[in-house]
């Protein structure tokens, strides 16, 4: 088990109230979220160095940017259905 230390933070009251309500439904604590955020912050340095070595662009994309950049065309569920139907025809003859 990893040893934990107690830390005092000053955060916006409205933010804390909102998060605690949501986290209670997920059976998580504010400490869990703060710890996860700090781990991601620590790992971001590694990611930045990796991007630099690989010559990749370092930036965050919003969900709307990701959706806008997705390839257009057939929907995945249509392709999966087609593959399954073809397999059923081969295996079962219908």
Secondary structure, DSSP 8 states (H G I E B T S, - for coil): ------------HHHHHHHHHHHHHTT--HHHHHHHHHHHHHHHHHHHHHHHHHT-------HHHHHHHS--SS-HHHHHHHHHHHHHHHHH--
